[in-house]
Amino acid sequence: MNIAIVTDTYFPDINGVTSSIFTLSESLRNLGHKVYIFTVSEPKKMLAKLKEDSTIYRFPSIPIFFIKPHRATAPFSARVMRLMKELEIDIIHTQTEFFMGFVGMNASLYMHLPIIHTYHTMLEDYTHYIAKGYLATPKMAQVFSRVFCNMTDSVIVPTAKVEKSLKAYGVQRPIYVIPTGIDLEPFRRSRYGEDDIASLKRSLGIDPKHKIILCLGRVAQEKSIDMVIRSMPEIASRHADVRMLVVGTGPALPSLKSLAASLGVADRVTFAGSAPYNEIGKYYRLGDIFISCSVTETQGLTYYEAMASGLPVVARLDDSVSSLLRDGYNARLFGEPEAIPSIVDDLLMNNEALMRYSTNALQSVQEYSATTFAERVLVAYSATIDRDRVHRESKKPVPLRFPVSEALRKVKLIMPHPSRFRDRGIK
């Protein structure tokens, strides 16, 4: 099968979507399929850090200064269509609802190719990034999500929580719940020796005697890292040898540093900055406990990575983690942040419990391997292609239950003429 993955974000950007795309593309190739990445351009100095890859096609783009580091590109590209024709693409897989997403959508419409979309992010939770919420509201995000997903043939979501939300929005397309998989190998504890870990600790100024609470990922408001920092004074009063390590960068970094200083724990919280993706497994080895307080996750890749690294996970109660994390078995879950110090205390005071959580976490994450992920996506691809073929041959597309023109007016989208959508049953 020849597969075109279309995305607004890819290396050198490091985030959950990039990791998911890379894992999927590599796993599909290992299964014998051809995968091509269509994405935006990046500054030459950024691309110089990457190895050349003939399967990645980049298209002219400009930075979006109010939503860094994202970039914008034109929604229509004749080059994309030419390349997809030359590559004999069988299915288009969009990974964004924005700029390159519309490039993929237009290519699908004009070239009559089946299209499947992965809905990675609950957009209604991120509207505060667009002019601090003044230009976009959660309701607008819901309408936008419904319109975009209903213009595809099928939708992939990482959790049942996202599926429930999309159905509530009014998405009518078939939805496949496929948890994002990870390549477990980079996170195996045997991959790095004690000397490697000791050297990294020295470079970050971490005392080998200290117990480390690890927070790793994008440093942003919705990740609620502040909850852990606010817990540090009480944790420190119980455990003088406990430190917090934040690995990652993002817009909330300055405010979190100020918070740590105001609480008098700046000397107990280390902000390490971003980590090289090919060494991310080494950074997980620095932690004794992994904590995430986010309830906006749709994939929760850091949970998988932490578990694959053998780290006990402490997480906030949320539907997005219900199928992966089991309180008292492979993780500790909490509802209110006031519970964090007690949970940390229980774990650090009981080495036997730490080992039990670690062992159970390693066992639990095995079913989320990259190969299993790719195999499940292939099933969705095949069903989408077959359904698209039947619809085109019968010339009886499945109609939507609402006029797209009305929804488009609500969110003021600029789209191709409505006649372009007739082949998909959109009136």
C-alpha positions as CSV (number, residue, x, y, z in Angstrom):
1,M,0.0,0.0,0.0
2,N,1.2,3.5,-0.8
3,I,0.3,5.9,2.0
4,A,0.6,9.7,2.2
5,I,0.7,11.1,5.7
6,V,0.0,14.8,5.7
7,T,0.9,16.9,8.7
8,D,1.6,20.5,10.0
9,T,4.3,19.2,12.4
10,Y,7.2,16.9,11.9
11,F,10.9,16.7,12.8
12,P,12.7,18.9,13.9
13,D,9.6,19.7,16.0
14,I,9.4,17.4,19.0
15,N,5.9,16.7,20.3
16,G,3.4,13.9,20.7
17,V,2.0,14.2,17.1
18,T,5.5,14.0,15.6
19,S,6.3,11.0,17.7
20,S,3.1,9.3,16.7
21,I,3.7,9.9,13.0
22,F,7.3,8.7,13.1
23,T,6.3,5.5,15.0
24,L,3.4,4.8,12.6
25,S,5.5,5.4,9.4
26,E,8.4,3.3,10.5
27,S,6.2,0.5,11.6
28,L,4.2,0.5,8.4
29,R,7.4,0.4,6.4
30,N,8.6,-2.6,8.5
31,L,5.4,-4.3,7.5
32,G,6.2,-3.8,3.8
33,H,4.2,-0.6,2.9
34,K,5.5,2.6,1.4
35,V,4.9,5.8,3.4
36,Y,5.5,9.4,2.4
37,I,5.4,12.4,4.7
38,F,4.0,15.7,3.4
39,T,4.7,18.6,5.7
40,V,5.7,22.2,6.0
41,S,9.1,23.7,5.4
42,E,11.4,24.7,8.2
43,P,14.3,27.1,8.4
44,K,17.5,25.7,6.8
45,K,19.4,25.8,10.0
46,M,16.8,23.6,11.6
47,L,16.7,21.1,8.7
48,A,20.5,21.0,8.7
49,K,20.3,19.0,11.9
50,L,18.3,16.3,10.2
51,K,19.4,13.5,7.9
52,E,18.2,13.8,4.4
53,D,15.1,11.6,3.8
54,S,13.7,11.2,0.3
55,T,10.3,10.1,1.6
56,I,9.7,13.5,3.3
57,Y,8.3,16.3,1.1
58,R,8.2,19.9,2.5
59,F,6.1,22.8,1.2
60,P,6.7,26.5,1.5
61,S,5.3,27.9,4.8
62,I,5.7,30.9,7.1
63,P,5.8,31.1,10.9
64,I,2.7,31.8,12.9
65,F,4.1,34.3,15.4
66,F,1.1,34.0,17.8
67,I,1.1,30.2,17.9
68,K,4.8,29.3,17.9
69,P,6.4,27.0,16.6
70,H,3.6,26.3,14.1
71,R,3.8,27.3,10.5
72,A,1.2,28.2,7.9
73,T,1.0,27.1,4.2
74,A,-1.4,27.6,1.4
75,P,-4.4,25.2,1.5
76,F,-4.0,24.1,-2.2
77,S,-0.9,22.7,-3.8
78,A,-0.6,21.5,-7.4
79,R,2.8,19.9,-6.4
80,V,1.1,17.7,-3.8
81,M,-1.3,16.3,-6.4
82,R,1.5,15.8,-8.9
83,L,3.6,13.9,-6.3
84,M,0.6,11.8,-5.1
85,K,-0.1,10.8,-8.7
86,E,3.6,9.9,-9.3
87,L,3.7,7.9,-6.1
88,E,0.5,6.2,-6.9
89,I,-1.0,7.0,-3.4
90,D,-3.7,4.6,-2.2
91,I,-4.9,6.6,0.8
92,I,-4.3,10.0,2.4
93,H,-3.9,10.1,6.1
94,T,-4.2,13.7,7.5
95,Q,-2.8,14.4,11.0
96,T,-3.9,18.0,11.4
97,E,-7.1,20.0,11.1
98,F,-5.3,23.1,9.8
99,F,-3.1,24.1,7.0
100,M,-1.7,20.9,5.7
101,G,-4.9,19.2,6.7
102,F,-6.7,21.3,4.0
103,V,-3.9,20.5,1.5
104,G,-4.6,16.8,2.1
105,M,-8.4,17.4,1.9
106,N,-8.2,19.3,-1.4
107,A,-5.9,16.6,-2.8
108,S,-8.4,13.9,-1.8
109,L,-11.3,15.8,-3.3
110,Y,-9.7,16.7,-6.6
111,M,-8.0,13.3,-7.1
112,H,-10.8,11.1,-5.7
113,L,-8.6,9.5,-3.2
114,P,-9.9,8.0,0.1
115,I,-8.9,10.1,3.2
116,I,-8.7,9.1,6.8
117,H,-7.9,11.6,9.6
118,T,-6.3,11.2,13.1
119,Y,-7.8,13.6,15.6
120,H,-4.9,14.1,18.0
121,T,-5.9,17.2,20.0
122,M,-9.1,18.3,21.8
123,L,-9.1,21.7,20.2
124,E,-11.6,23.1,22.6
125,D,-8.9,22.8,25.4
126,Y,-6.4,24.9,23.4
127,T,-8.4,28.0,22.2
128,H,-6.5,30.1,24.8
129,Y,-3.5,30.0,22.5
130,I,-5.3,32.0,19.8
131,A,-5.2,35.7,20.9
132,K,-5.7,34.5,24.5
133,G,-9.1,33.1,23.6
134,Y,-10.5,36.3,22.1
135,L,-10.6,35.0,18.5
136,A,-11.6,31.4,19.2
137,T,-14.0,29.8,21.7
138,P,-14.5,26.2,22.7
139,K,-17.8,26.2,20.8
140,M,-16.1,27.3,17.6
141,A,-13.5,24.6,18.1
142,Q,-16.3,22.0,18.4
143,V,-18.0,23.2,15.2
144,F,-14.7,23.3,13.4
145,S,-13.8,19.8,14.5
146,R,-17.2,18.5,13.4
147,V,-16.9,20.1,9.9
148,F,-13.4,18.9,9.3
149,C,-14.0,15.3,10.4
150,N,-17.2,15.0,8.5
151,M,-15.3,15.9,5.3
152,T,-13.1,12.8,5.6
153,D,-14.0,9.2,5.0
154,S,-13.0,7.9,8.4
155,V,-11.5,9.2,11.7
156,I,-8.9,7.6,14.0
157,V,-8.9,8.7,17.7
158,P,-6.5,7.5,20.4
159,T,-9.0,7.0,23.2
160,A,-12.7,6.3,23.8
161,K,-12.9,9.8,25.5
162,V,-12.1,11.5,22.2
163,E,-14.5,9.3,20.3
164,K,-17.3,10.3,22.8
165,S,-16.5,13.9,22.3
166,L,-16.5,13.8,18.5
167,K,-19.8,12.0,18.5
168,A,-21.2,14.7,20.8
169,Y,-20.0,17.3,18.3
170,G,-22.0,15.6,15.6
171,V,-19.3,13.7,13.7
172,Q,-21.0,11.1,11.5
173,R,-18.0,9.3,10.0
174,P,-16.8,5.9,11.1
175,I,-14.5,6.3,14.1
176,Y,-11.7,3.9,15.0
177,V,-10.3,3.9,18.5
178,I,-6.6,3.1,18.1
179,P,-4.3,3.9,21.0
180,T,-1.0,5.3,19.8
181,G,1.8,2.8,20.0
182,I,5.4,3.4,20.8
183,D,8.7,1.7,19.9
184,L,9.5,0.2,23.3
185,E,13.2,-0.5,22.5
186,P,14.6,3.1,23.1
187,F,13.1,3.0,26.6
188,R,14.4,-0.3,27.9
189,R,16.4,0.2,31.1
190,S,19.2,-2.0,29.8
191,R,19.9,0.4,26.9
192,Y,21.8,2.8,29.1
193,G,24.5,1.9,31.7
194,E,24.9,3.5,35.1
195,D,27.9,5.5,33.9
196,D,25.6,7.1,31.2
197,I,23.0,8.1,33.8
198,A,25.6,9.4,36.2
199,S,27.2,11.5,33.5
200,L,23.8,13.0,32.5
201,K,23.0,13.7,36.2
202,R,26.3,15.6,36.6
203,S,25.6,17.7,33.5
204,L,22.2,18.7,35.0
205,G,23.6,19.3,38.5
206,I,21.7,16.4,40.0
207,D,23.1,14.8,43.1
208,P,23.1,11.0,42.7
209,K,21.7,10.7,46.3
210,H,18.6,12.6,45.4
211,K,15.2,11.0,44.6
212,I,13.8,12.6,41.5
213,I,10.1,13.4,40.6
214,L,10.1,13.7,36.8
215,C,7.8,15.8,34.6
216,L,8.6,15.4,30.9
217,G,6.9,16.9,27.9
218,R,5.7,20.2,26.6
219,V,5.8,22.9,29.3
220,A,2.4,24.5,28.8
221,Q,-0.5,25.8,30.9
222,E,-2.7,22.8,30.1
223,K,-0.1,20.3,31.4
224,S,-0.7,21.7,35.0
225,I,2.9,21.2,36.1
226,D,2.3,24.0,38.6
227,M,0.3,21.5,40.7
228,V,3.5,19.5,41.3
229,I,5.6,22.6,42.0
230,R,2.9,23.8,44.5
231,S,3.2,20.4,46.2
232,M,7.0,20.6,46.6
233,P,7.1,22.6,49.9
234,E,5.1,19.8,51.6
235,I,7.1,17.1,49.9
236,A,10.4,18.7,50.9
237,S,9.2,18.9,54.5
238,R,8.8,15.1,54.5
239,H,11.8,14.2,52.3
240,A,14.8,16.4,52.3
241,D,16.4,14.4,49.5
242,V,13.6,14.8,47.0
243,R,14.0,17.0,43.9
244,M,11.8,17.8,40.9
245,L,13.1,17.6,37.4
246,V,11.2,19.3,34.5
247,V,12.4,18.2,31.0
248,G,10.9,20.1,28.1
249,T,10.2,23.7,26.9
250,G,7.1,25.7,26.3
251,P,5.3,28.9,26.9
252,A,4.7,28.2,30.7
253,L,8.4,27.9,31.5
254,P,8.9,31.5,32.8
255,S,5.8,31.4,35.0
256,L,6.8,28.1,36.5
257,K,10.3,29.3,37.3
258,S,8.7,32.3,39.0
259,L,6.3,30.1,40.9
260,A,9.1,27.8,42.2
261,A,11.0,30.9,43.4
262,S,8.0,32.4,45.1
263,L,7.4,29.1,47.0
264,G,11.0,28.9,48.1
265,V,11.7,25.7,46.2
266,A,13.7,27.0,43.3
267,D,16.7,25.0,44.6
268,R,14.6,21.9,44.5
269,V,13.2,22.2,41.0
270,T,15.5,21.8,38.0
271,F,14.4,22.9,34.5
272,A,16.5,20.9,32.1
273,G,15.1,22.3,28.8
274,S,14.4,20.0,25.9
275,A,16.0,16.6,25.4
276,P,17.3,15.1,22.1
277,Y,14.6,12.8,20.9
278,N,17.1,10.0,20.2
279,E,18.2,10.2,23.9
280,I,14.8,10.6,25.5
281,G,14.9,7.1,27.1
282,K,18.0,8.2,29.0
283,Y,16.1,11.2,30.6
284,Y,13.4,8.9,31.8
285,R,16.1,6.9,33.6
286,L,16.8,10.0,35.8
287,G,13.4,9.7,37.5
288,D,12.2,7.7,40.4
289,I,8.6,8.7,39.9
290,F,6.9,10.1,36.8
291,I,4.1,12.6,37.5
292,S,1.6,14.2,35.0
293,C,-1.3,16.4,36.1
294,S,-2.8,17.0,32.7
295,V,-6.4,16.2,31.8
296,T,-6.2,17.4,28.2
297,E,-4.2,14.5,26.9
298,T,-5.6,12.5,23.9
299,Q,-2.6,10.2,23.4
300,G,-0.7,10.3,26.7
301,L,2.5,9.2,25.0
302,T,4.6,10.2,28.0
303,Y,2.7,7.7,30.1
304,Y,3.6,4.9,27.7
305,E,7.2,6.0,27.6
306,A,7.5,6.3,31.4
307,M,6.0,2.8,31.8
308,A,8.3,1.4,29.2
309,S,11.1,2.9,31.1
310,G,9.9,1.1,34.3
311,L,8.9,4.2,36.1
312,P,6.0,4.3,38.6
313,V,3.4,6.7,37.2
314,V,1.4,9.2,39.2
315,A,-1.5,10.7,37.2
316,R,-4.6,12.8,37.6
317,L,-7.9,10.9,37.2
318,D,-9.3,11.3,33.6
319,D,-11.1,9.2,31.0
320,S,-8.1,9.5,28.7
321,V,-6.0,7.3,31.0
322,S,-8.6,4.8,32.2
323,S,-7.7,2.1,29.7
324,L,-4.0,2.3,30.4
325,L,-3.5,3.2,34.1
326,R,-5.0,1.2,37.0
327,D,-4.8,2.8,40.4
328,G,-2.9,0.5,42.8
329,Y,-1.7,-1.8,40.1
330,N,0.6,0.0,37.6
331,A,0.0,3.6,38.7
332,R,-1.3,5.9,41.4
333,L,-4.2,8.2,40.4
334,F,-5.5,11.3,42.2
335,G,-8.4,13.6,41.9
336,E,-7.2,16.7,43.8
337,P,-3.6,18.0,43.8
338,E,-3.7,18.0,47.6
339,A,-3.2,14.2,47.4
340,I,0.2,14.5,45.6
341,P,2.4,14.8,48.7
342,S,0.9,11.7,50.3
343,I,1.2,9.6,47.2
344,V,4.8,10.6,46.7
345,D,5.4,9.8,50.4
346,D,3.8,6.4,50.1
347,L,5.9,5.5,47.1
348,L,9.2,6.8,48.3
349,M,8.9,5.1,51.7
350,N,8.2,1.7,50.2
351,N,10.8,0.3,47.8
352,E,8.8,-2.9,47.5
353,A,5.8,-0.9,46.2
354,L,8.0,1.0,43.8
355,M,9.3,-2.2,42.3
356,R,5.8,-3.7,42.1
357,Y,4.5,-0.6,40.2
358,S,7.5,-0.7,37.9
359,T,7.1,-4.4,37.0
360,N,3.3,-4.0,36.4
361,A,3.9,-0.9,34.3
362,L,6.4,-2.7,32.1
363,Q,3.9,-5.6,31.6
364,S,1.0,-3.3,30.9
365,V,2.7,-1.3,28.1
366,Q,3.6,-4.3,26.0
367,E,0.2,-4.3,24.2
368,Y,0.8,-0.8,23.0
369,S,3.8,-1.7,20.8
370,A,4.5,0.1,17.6
371,T,3.7,-3.0,15.5
372,T,0.3,-3.5,17.1
373,F,-0.4,0.1,16.5
374,A,0.4,-0.1,12.8
375,E,-1.6,-3.3,12.3
376,R,-4.7,-1.7,13.8
377,V,-4.2,1.4,11.6
378,L,-3.9,-0.9,8.5
379,V,-7.3,-2.4,9.3
380,A,-8.8,1.1,9.4
381,Y,-7.0,1.9,6.1
382,S,-8.4,-1.2,4.3
383,A,-12.0,-0.6,5.6
384,T,-11.8,3.1,4.5
385,I,-10.5,2.2,1.0
386,D,-13.2,-0.5,0.6
387,R,-16.0,1.7,1.7
388,D,-14.8,4.6,-0.5
389,R,-14.7,2.2,-3.5
390,V,-18.2,1.0,-2.9
391,H,-19.5,4.5,-2.5
392,R,-17.9,5.7,-5.7
393,E,-19.1,2.6,-7.7
394,S,-22.6,2.9,-6.4
395,K,-22.6,6.7,-6.7
396,K,-24.6,6.8,-3.5
397,P,-22.5,8.7,-1.0
398,V,-23.6,8.8,2.6
399,P,-25.2,12.1,3.2
400,L,-24.5,14.2,6.3
401,R,-27.2,15.3,8.7
402,F,-26.4,18.9,8.5
403,P,-25.5,21.4,5.8
404,V,-21.8,22.0,5.8
405,S,-22.4,25.5,4.3
406,E,-24.1,26.5,7.5
407,A,-21.3,25.2,9.7
408,L,-18.7,26.8,7.5
409,R,-20.4,30.2,7.9
410,K,-20.3,29.8,11.7
411,V,-16.6,29.4,11.8
412,K,-15.9,31.5,8.7
413,L,-13.7,29.0,6.9
414,I,-12.3,29.6,3.5
415,M,-12.9,26.4,1.5
416,P,-13.2,25.3,-2.1
417,H,-16.5,25.7,-3.9
418,P,-19.2,23.4,-2.4
419,S,-19.4,21.5,-5.7
420,R,-16.0,20.0,-4.8
421,F,-17.6,18.2,-1.9
422,R,-20.5,16.5,-3.7
423,D,-18.5,13.4,-4.3
424,R,-18.3,12.9,-0.6
425,G,-22.0,13.3,-0.1
426,I,-21.8,16.8,1.5
427,K,-24.5,19.1,0.4
